[in-house]
Amino acid sequence: MKVKNKKSPQELLWIEDLLPLDQYQRKPMFGGFAYYYNSKLILLIFEDAKTTSYKNIHLDYPIWHGCLFPSERDKHAIILKNFPILTQHPVLPKWLYLPTATENFEEELSQIIKNVIKNSDIWGIIPKNKAAQQKRRSKTNKQNSQSKKIDMSKPQMFRDDFSGFDINKIKNITDLKNLGPSSEKLLKSVGINSGQQLLKLGWKKVFLKLVKKNPKNLHLILAKALIGAITNQEWFRINPITEQEAKNLIHELRLKNKTKSNNKK
């Protein structure tokens, strides 16, 4: 995301009219603008309409052009139930996103912000001071050196918080999200007998093994279930970037199968 040196939003400045007059604070953040209300960070506005990809994964909407709503992860379920129009941001999935490309963007945004102001207990986050951030970062680094954690390749601001989830401590495959007895049987048929093996190989290699075992396994739900199992998320809540990566892989495999089939004729 390209950081622009602006003092205030330009085309989306009208959004400030939806906030309580003279009761909010605006500060630059991540190349956009952050809004604070009653000491909580409740909204971020971005105006980069050109960026539609992240880590070579392309989406059909700009990922930094719209509104981000910070909230604690344990509040996501109730928020998404009331506002299914929101989605987890592809780069910052711990926060919820409403791109300007959304149909009826203005009306949807107005309703959401009204709810944010009314129900501050489920929206927004309380910013940590620098001392607390340094203490948490030190603790995290210490934990990382002692045990293998999930998805530590991404910068801290881009990481999901899995609330201490450690797949190495999972004893049974069926204890992982999305994986029941039938999934366990399927995985064991290709030599995957534990969560540790699943993590070590990664979802792609395991998925390819399952497809090689039985071409009927070439479908998106299975790929998303494996991704969710590794990241401790429901299959329908996985990161959109990773979901697109799975879609691309399946598309490539289907093209290869089609080419092979045509060559045999």
Secondary structure by P-SEA (a helix, b strand, c coil): cccccccccccccccccccccccbbbbbcccbbbbbccccccbbbbcccccccccccccccccccbbbbbbcccaaaaaaaacccccccccccccccccccccaaaaaaaaaaaaaaacccccbbbbbcaaaaaaaaaaaaaaaaaccccccccccccccccccccccccccccccccccaaaaaaaaaaccccaaaaaaacaaaaaaaaaaaccccccaaaaaaaaaaaaccccccccaaaaaaaaaaaaaaaaaaaaaaaaac
